[in-house]
């Protein structure tokens, strides 16, 4: 999957949240950031140092918490 494909998934999520008038979409920005880091790490040797990897983990945990809250708030089946 290319970087553009990943970013289109984030754009689609943003559109879906807007269509449901979801008031807390900042997690999409975090997802976009994580996806860009994923692409960089996947395609560039030695792209990230230890501190950057630690920050990615923190951002991923924050995104996870946002996604859980969003899923429950939107009453998405399975949440």
Buried (B, 14 or more C-beta within 10 A) or exposed (E): EEBEEBBEBBEEBBEEBEEEEBEEBEBBEBBBBBBBBBBEBEEEEEEBEEEEEEBBEEBBEBBEEBBEEBEEEEEEEEE
